[in-house]
């Protein structure tokens, strides 16, 4: 029993239609991980 441990959530994604990406802001340097849809270009943020 760990007091500070978190459960890791494993997500699966469709490798044929999505690509893992890291989106970074030029101004603030903020980085967001997600999956980019190859066909539409829309990014689904996960972190």
N, CA, C and O atoms as CSV, one atom per row, in Angstrom:
chain,resi,resn,atom,element,x,y,z
A,1,UNK,N,N,0.843,-1.175,0.000
A,1,UNK,CA,C,0.000,0.000,0.000
A,1,UNK,C,C,0.891,1.241,0.000
A,1,UNK,O,O,1.525,1.555,1.007
A,2,UNK,N,N,0.934,1.927,-1.107
A,2,UNK,CA,C,1.719,3.152,-1.204
A,2,UNK,C,C,0.839,4.370,-0.986
A,2,UNK,O,O,-0.272,4.447,-1.510
A,3,UNK,N,N,1.327,5.292,-0.232
A,3,UNK,CA,C,0.542,6.492,0.039
A,3,UNK,C,C,0.498,7.442,-1.149
A,3,UNK,O,O,-0.494,8.143,-1.348
A,4,UNK,N,N,1.560,7.470,-1.934
A,4,UNK,CA,C,1.640,8.447,-3.003
A,4,UNK,C,C,1.669,7.830,-4.393
A,4,UNK,O,O,2.007,8.518,-5.355
A,5,UNK,N,N,1.331,6.573,-4.525
A,5,UNK,CA,C,1.374,5.945,-5.843
A,5,UNK,C,C,0.082,6.236,-6.605
A,5,UNK,O,O,-0.999,6.320,-6.023
A,6,UNK,N,N,0.225,6.385,-7.915
A,6,UNK,CA,C,-0.924,6.617,-8.781
A,6,UNK,C,C,-1.057,5.438,-9.727
A,6,UNK,O,O,-0.064,4.831,-10.129
A,7,UNK,N,N,-2.274,5.128,-10.072
A,7,UNK,CA,C,-2.505,4.080,-11.046
A,7,UNK,C,C,-2.271,4.654,-12.434
A,7,UNK,O,O,-2.732,5.752,-12.746
A,8,UNK,N,N,-1.553,3.910,-13.262
A,8,UNK,CA,C,-1.304,4.348,-14.625
A,8,UNK,C,C,-2.457,3.882,-15.498
A,8,UNK,O,O,-2.818,2.705,-15.497
A,9,UNK,N,N,-3.024,4.809,-16.234
A,9,UNK,CA,C,-4.122,4.488,-17.134
A,9,UNK,C,C,-3.528,4.213,-18.511
A,9,UNK,O,O,-2.900,5.084,-19.113
A,10,UNK,N,N,-3.732,3.012,-18.994
A,10,UNK,CA,C,-3.225,2.643,-20.305
A,10,UNK,C,C,-4.327,2.884,-21.329
A,10,UNK,O,O,-5.406,2.296,-21.251
A,11,UNK,N,N,-4.042,3.749,-22.280
A,11,UNK,CA,C,-4.997,4.025,-23.346
A,11,UNK,C,C,-4.462,3.435,-24.639
A,11,UNK,O,O,-3.271,3.530,-24.935
A,12,UNK,N,N,-5.338,2.837,-25.390
A,12,UNK,CA,C,-4.935,2.347,-26.698
A,12,UNK,C,C,-5.475,3.315,-27.750
A,12,UNK,O,O,-6.455,4.020,-27.512
A,13,UNK,N,N,-4.834,3.340,-28.901
A,13,UNK,CA,C,-5.276,4.220,-29.967
A,13,UNK,C,C,-5.148,3.499,-31.295
A,13,UNK,O,O,-4.413,2.519,-31.417
A,14,UNK,N,N,-5.866,3.992,-32.280
A,14,UNK,CA,C,-5.848,3.399,-33.610
A,14,UNK,C,C,-4.601,3.883,-34.350
A,14,UNK,O,O,-4.532,5.040,-34.765
A,15,UNK,N,N,-3.626,3.006,-34.512
A,15,UNK,CA,C,-2.351,3.382,-35.126
A,15,UNK,C,C,-2.493,3.706,-36.609
A,15,UNK,O,O,-1.618,4.354,-37.183
A,16,UNK,N,N,-3.581,3.265,-37.238
A,16,UNK,CA,C,-3.783,3.539,-38.659
A,16,UNK,C,C,-4.284,4.956,-38.908
A,16,UNK,O,O,-4.018,5.526,-39.966
A,17,UNK,N,N,-5.012,5.541,-37.938
A,17,UNK,CA,C,-5.597,6.860,-38.173
A,17,UNK,C,C,-5.062,7.950,-37.256
A,17,UNK,O,O,-5.365,9.123,-37.472
A,18,UNK,N,N,-4.270,7.601,-36.230
A,18,UNK,CA,C,-3.750,8.615,-35.310
A,18,UNK,C,C,-2.251,8.462,-35.130
A,18,UNK,O,O,-1.698,7.370,-35.260
A,19,UNK,N,N,-1.596,9.595,-34.824
A,19,UNK,CA,C,-0.146,9.626,-34.636
A,19,UNK,C,C,0.154,10.335,-33.315
A,19,UNK,O,O,-0.416,11.397,-33.063
A,20,UNK,N,N,1.034,9.787,-32.457
A,20,UNK,CA,C,1.379,10.468,-31.206
A,20,UNK,C,C,2.207,11.722,-31.491
A,20,UNK,O,O,3.150,11.684,-32.281
A,21,UNK,N,N,1.844,12.844,-30.836
A,21,UNK,CA,C,2.541,14.115,-31.046
A,21,UNK,C,C,2.711,14.844,-29.719
A,21,UNK,O,O,2.031,14.541,-28.739
A,22,UNK,N,N,3.632,15.810,-29.701
A,22,UNK,CA,C,3.778,16.734,-28.577
A,22,UNK,C,C,3.598,18.134,-29.141
A,22,UNK,O,O,4.357,18.570,-30.006
A,23,UNK,N,N,2.574,18.839,-28.639
A,23,UNK,CA,C,2.290,20.198,-29.085
A,23,UNK,C,C,2.957,21.158,-28.109
A,23,UNK,O,O,2.731,21.065,-26.903
A,24,UNK,N,N,3.780,22.084,-28.616
A,24,UNK,CA,C,4.502,23.023,-27.758
A,24,UNK,C,C,4.134,24.454,-28.130
A,24,UNK,O,O,4.048,24.793,-29.310
A,25,UNK,N,N,3.919,25.289,-27.121
A,25,UNK,CA,C,3.618,26.700,-27.314
A,25,UNK,C,C,4.918,27.477,-27.487
A,25,UNK,O,O,5.872,27.270,-26.737
A,26,UNK,N,N,4.956,28.361,-28.464
A,26,UNK,CA,C,6.150,29.171,-28.698
A,26,UNK,C,C,6.311,30.211,-27.590
A,26,UNK,O,O,7.426,30.456,-27.129
A,27,UNK,N,N,5.210,30.822,-27.161
A,27,UNK,CA,C,5.272,31.919,-26.177
A,27,UNK,C,C,5.646,31.431,-24.776
A,27,UNK,O,O,6.579,31.952,-24.164
A,28,UNK,N,N,4.922,30.437,-24.272
A,28,UNK,CA,C,5.099,30.019,-22.881
A,28,UNK,C,C,5.965,28.780,-22.722
A,28,UNK,O,O,6.446,28.505,-21.623
A,29,UNK,N,N,6.172,28.034,-23.786
A,29,UNK,CA,C,6.957,26.809,-23.701
A,29,UNK,C,C,6.169,25.633,-23.150
A,29,UNK,O,O,6.738,24.578,-22.870
A,30,UNK,N,N,4.859,25.809,-22.991
A,30,UNK,CA,C,4.013,24.731,-22.474
A,30,UNK,C,C,3.973,23.589,-23.489
A,30,UNK,O,O,3.830,23.820,-24.690
A,31,UNK,N,N,4.101,22.358,-22.997
A,31,UNK,CA,C,4.070,21.180,-23.859
A,31,UNK,C,C,2.891,20.300,-23.473
A,31,UNK,O,O,2.634,20.067,-22.292
A,32,UNK,N,N,2.171,19.810,-24.495
A,32,UNK,CA,C,1.006,18.959,-24.287
A,32,UNK,C,C,1.155,17.727,-25.166
A,32,UNK,O,O,1.414,17.842,-26.364
A,33,UNK,N,N,0.993,16.550,-24.574
A,33,UNK,CA,C,1.058,15.298,-25.329
A,33,UNK,C,C,-0.338,14.923,-25.797
A,33,UNK,O,O,-1.325,15.187,-25.111
A,34,UNK,N,N,-0.413,14.307,-26.964
A,34,UNK,CA,C,-1.706,13.900,-27.482
A,34,UNK,C,C,-1.560,13.064,-28.736
A,34,UNK,O,O,-0.463,12.646,-29.107
A,35,UNK,N,N,-2.696,12.830,-29.380
A,35,UNK,CA,C,-2.739,12.070,-30.621
A,35,UNK,C,C,-3.345,12.942,-31.705
A,35,UNK,O,O,-4.378,13.576,-31.493
A,36,UNK,N,N,-2.699,12.973,-32.875
A,36,UNK,CA,C,-3.169,13.777,-33.997
A,36,UNK,C,C,-3.818,12.861,-35.021
A,36,UNK,O,O,-3.229,11.866,-35.443
A,37,UNK,N,N,-5.039,13.205,-35.417
A,37,UNK,CA,C,-5.743,12.450,-36.444
A,37,UNK,C,C,-5.089,12.753,-37.788
A,37,UNK,O,O,-4.957,13.918,-38.162
A,38,UNK,N,N,-4.688,11.737,-38.502
A,38,UNK,CA,C,-3.971,11.902,-39.762
A,38,UNK,C,C,-4.860,12.549,-40.823
A,38,UNK,O,O,-4.379,13.349,-41.626
A,39,UNK,N,N,-6.139,12.217,-40.834
A,39,UNK,CA,C,-7.041,12.691,-41.880
A,39,UNK,C,C,-7.536,14.111,-41.636
A,39,UNK,O,O,-7.595,14.908,-42.573
A,40,UNK,N,N,-7.895,14.445,-40.393
A,40,UNK,CA,C,-8.473,15.763,-40.106
A,40,UNK,C,C,-7.462,16.749,-39.540
A,40,UNK,O,O,-7.668,17.957,-39.655
A,41,UNK,N,N,-6.380,16.277,-38.934
A,41,UNK,CA,C,-5.393,17.153,-38.333
A,41,UNK,C,C,-5.748,17.593,-36.925
A,41,UNK,O,O,-5.015,18.380,-36.326
A,42,UNK,N,N,-6.859,17.103,-36.382
A,42,UNK,CA,C,-7.298,17.478,-35.038
A,42,UNK,C,C,-6.468,16.731,-33.991
A,42,UNK,O,O,-6.175,15.546,-34.151
A,43,UNK,N,N,-6.087,17.444,-32.907
A,43,UNK,CA,C,-5.276,16.850,-31.845
A,43,UNK,C,C,-6.146,16.555,-30.630
A,43,UNK,O,O,-6.869,17.425,-30.146
A,44,UNK,N,N,-6.069,15.316,-30.141
A,44,UNK,CA,C,-6.766,14.898,-28.921
A,44,UNK,C,C,-5.738,14.890,-27.793
A,44,UNK,O,O,-4.833,14.055,-27.779
A,45,UNK,N,N,-5.879,15.826,-26.842
A,45,UNK,CA,C,-4.914,15.954,-25.749
A,45,UNK,C,C,-5.152,14.876,-24.699
A,45,UNK,O,O,-6.294,14.567,-24.357
A,46,UNK,N,N,-4.050,14.301,-24.188
A,46,UNK,CA,C,-4.179,13.290,-23.140
A,46,UNK,C,C,-3.469,13.692,-21.866
A,46,UNK,O,O,-3.772,13.149,-20.803
A,47,UNK,N,N,-2.529,14.628,-21.937
A,47,UNK,CA,C,-1.805,15.084,-20.741
A,47,UNK,C,C,-1.759,16.588,-20.719
A,47,UNK,O,O,-1.195,17.175,-19.796
